[in-house]
């Protein structure tokens, strides 16, 4: 669910989306920084997070805690 919402609201390529890590997501500032090694154009860029994307990421955080996952994704 979360990946579909992020793909639909932010429009990244699936490779960039699959390599999204929590250290490049800032929920307080409501923005994400796409890493250049996974971006189609090879550039690092920051993008604002719309409300639906923030909600999806918060859902992902809840499941991360419930599953006791501590990896980067």
Protein Blocks (a to p, Z undefined) as FASTA:
>chain_A
ZZmmmmmmnopafklmmmpcfklccfknopadddfklgmnlpacdddddfklmmmmmmmm
mmmmmnopabfZZ
